Amino acid sequence: MVTKTTTKVSKSAGVASSVGSQRNYELMLVINPRCTDEKLSATMDAITQFITELGGTVAEIKPLGKRKLAYPIEHCSEGYYQLVFFNLKSTSSPELENRMNISEEIIRYLLKVAE
């Protein structure tokens, strides 16, 4: 007679192993077009500095220039697009999102895990 044995793995066990691990992220920023070049570079410096303070490393920043928005956001019809590639602990991403929500220069952002 053959007996089946099954092993249950708790869901928290899989989560605990990924906590604190570095992930690759892509961050698309839309910055207010009323910002001067100095303020634009200061905003990007602040974001990259905050990522490094959280224990991450910025791999690349691609400025995509000033582009027209699909619809007005905060009375703006254009915005400066910046694409940032970086590594960060998965537990630190909410802190980064909070910082971007507070920033007055950033009118929209999209943070996703790079594949």
C-alpha positions as CSV (number, residue, x, y, z in Angstrom):
1,M,0.0,0.0,0.0
2,V,1.3,3.4,-1.0
3,T,0.8,6.3,1.3
4,K,0.8,10.0,0.3
5,T,2.6,12.5,2.3
6,T,2.1,16.2,1.8
7,T,4.1,19.0,3.3
8,K,2.3,22.3,3.8
9,V,4.4,25.4,3.4
10,S,3.1,28.4,5.1
11,K,2.7,31.5,3.0
12,S,4.7,33.6,5.5
13,A,7.7,31.3,4.9
14,G,8.0,32.4,1.3
15,V,7.5,36.1,2.2
16,A,10.1,36.0,5.0
17,S,12.8,34.7,2.6
18,S,12.2,37.6,0.2
19,V,12.1,40.3,2.9
20,G,15.2,42.4,2.8
21,S,16.4,41.1,-0.6
22,Q,17.5,43.5,-3.3
23,R,15.2,43.9,-6.2
24,N,15.7,45.8,-9.5
25,Y,13.2,48.6,-10.0
26,E,12.2,51.0,-12.8
27,L,10.9,54.4,-11.8
28,M,9.2,56.7,-14.2
29,L,8.9,60.3,-13.0
30,V,6.9,63.2,-14.4
31,I,8.3,66.4,-13.0
32,N,6.5,69.8,-13.1
33,P,7.4,71.7,-16.3
34,R,7.6,75.0,-14.3
35,C,10.8,73.7,-12.6
36,T,14.0,75.4,-13.6
37,D,17.0,73.3,-14.8
38,E,18.6,73.8,-11.3
39,K,15.4,72.6,-9.5
40,L,15.0,69.7,-11.9
41,S,18.6,68.5,-11.2
42,A,18.1,69.1,-7.5
43,T,15.0,67.0,-7.5
44,M,16.8,64.1,-9.2
45,D,19.7,64.5,-6.9
46,A,17.4,64.3,-3.9
47,I,15.7,61.1,-5.2
48,T,19.0,59.4,-6.0
49,Q,20.4,60.4,-2.6
50,F,17.3,59.0,-0.8
51,I,17.6,55.7,-2.7
52,T,21.2,55.4,-1.5
53,E,20.2,56.3,2.0
54,L,17.8,53.4,2.0
55,G,20.6,51.1,1.0
56,G,19.9,51.0,-2.7
57,T,22.1,51.7,-5.7
58,V,21.2,53.8,-8.8
59,A,22.2,52.0,-12.0
60,E,21.1,54.5,-14.6
61,I,19.1,57.7,-15.1
62,K,17.6,58.4,-18.5
63,P,16.3,61.9,-19.0
64,L,13.5,61.6,-21.6
65,G,12.9,65.3,-22.0
66,K,9.8,67.5,-21.9
67,R,6.7,65.8,-23.3
68,K,3.1,66.5,-23.7
69,L,0.8,64.8,-21.2
70,A,-2.3,62.9,-22.3
71,Y,-4.4,64.9,-20.0
72,P,-3.7,67.9,-17.7
73,I,-2.3,67.1,-14.3
74,E,-2.2,69.9,-11.7
75,H,-3.0,72.4,-14.4
76,C,0.1,71.3,-16.4
77,S,-0.2,70.0,-20.0
78,E,3.6,69.0,-20.2
79,G,6.1,67.4,-17.9
80,Y,9.8,66.4,-17.7
81,Y,10.1,62.7,-17.9
82,Q,12.9,60.9,-16.1
83,L,13.5,57.1,-16.1
84,V,15.5,55.7,-13.2
85,F,16.9,52.1,-12.9
86,F,18.0,51.1,-9.4
87,N,18.3,48.3,-6.9
88,L,16.6,48.5,-3.5
89,K,15.3,46.3,-0.6
90,S,11.7,45.4,-1.2
91,T,10.8,46.6,2.3
92,S,12.1,50.2,1.5
93,S,9.9,50.9,-1.6
94,P,7.0,52.2,0.5
95,E,9.3,54.8,2.1
96,L,10.4,55.9,-1.4
97,E,6.8,56.2,-2.6
98,N,6.0,58.3,0.5
99,R,8.8,60.7,-0.3
100,M,7.7,61.1,-3.9
101,N,4.1,61.7,-2.8
102,I,5.3,64.6,-0.6
103,S,7.5,66.2,-3.3
104,E,5.8,69.2,-4.9
105,E,8.0,68.9,-8.1
106,I,6.9,65.3,-8.9
107,I,3.4,65.4,-10.4
108,R,3.2,61.6,-11.3
109,Y,5.4,58.6,-10.8
110,L,5.3,54.9,-11.6
111,L,7.4,52.4,-9.6
112,K,7.6,48.8,-10.8
113,V,9.8,45.8,-10.3
114,A,12.0,45.3,-13.4
115,E,11.9,41.9,-15.0
